[in-house]
C-alpha cells in the first residue's frame, strides 16, 4: 500500500510538471502547434492516462473535466512508429493509452475550395481539418463487419474517429464510382476520392 501511495504521488508530480512544461510551450511558442515531430526526448515511462473511444480523457481512472487542459495535452500528442501514443515535450516523452483514436470528429460541413467539394471536420479538441490529400479519410468495418468506422488523419500519425452522428451525414454524401473496373462506394473531398467499400457489399449490408 505504501508503495502504491508513493507511485501515485510520483505520477501526480510528473503530471504537474508535464502540464507546466506544456503550458510554457503554449505560452512562449509561435502561433500554432508545437513541433513535436522534430523533438527526440528520452522516454520517461508511462503515465496512467487514457483516451477512451468516446474521446474522454482519463487520468488515474478519473475523467479530466477541464477542457482547456485536455486541449493543452492534445497539442503535445504524438504517435510513433511503434504504434504507441505519447505526450511529448523537448525534454521528455511519456506513454499514454488510447482505446481507439486520440481524437473524435464531432462536426462536419461541406464547403467549396478551388471549385471542388471539400469536407471540413471539427474535432472534440478544436482542430479544424479539411479532408483531402494531406488529411485522408479511411474506413474500417468493425463488430463482425456490421459497423462502419471512418477515420480522418489529423496530423502526423494521429487520427480522429468520425462520431456516429457525423458518420451518417458523411455516408449520405457517398456515391458509386468506378475504380479500376470495380464499382466502389466512395467519398469525394478536396479533389480526392476515398473508397469506402465495394458497392455490392454496401447493397448486401443495407438488406441485412
HELIX and SHEET records of a PDB file:
HELIX    1   1 UNK A    2  UNK A   28  1                                  27    
HELIX    2   2 UNK A   36  UNK A   38  5                                   3    
HELIX    3   3 UNK A   67  UNK A   74  1                                   8    
HELIX    4   4 UNK A  164  UNK A  172  1                                   9    
HELIX    5   5 UNK A  199  UNK A  206  1                                   8    
SHEET    1   A 6 UNK A  62  UNK A  63  0                                        
SHEET    2   A 6 UNK A  57  UNK A  59 -1                                        
SHEET    3   A 6 UNK A  43  UNK A  51 -1                                        
SHEET    4   A 6 UNK A  92  UNK A  98  1                                        
SHEET    5   A 6 UNK A  85  UNK A  89 -1                                        
SHEET    6   A 6 UNK A  77  UNK A  79 -1                                        
SHEET    1   B 6 UNK A 128  UNK A 130  0                                        
SHEET    2   B 6 UNK A 116  UNK A 123 -1                                        
SHEET    3   B 6 UNK A 103  UNK A 113 -1                                        
SHEET    4   B 6 UNK A 158  UNK A 162  1                                        
SHEET    5   B 6 UNK A 147  UNK A 155 -1                                        
SHEET    6   B 6 UNK A 137  UNK A 142 -1                                        
SHEET    1   C 3 UNK A 175  UNK A 179  0                                        
SHEET    2   C 3 UNK A 182  UNK A 189 -1                                        
SHEET    3   C 3 UNK A 192  UNK A 198 -1                                        
END                                                                             
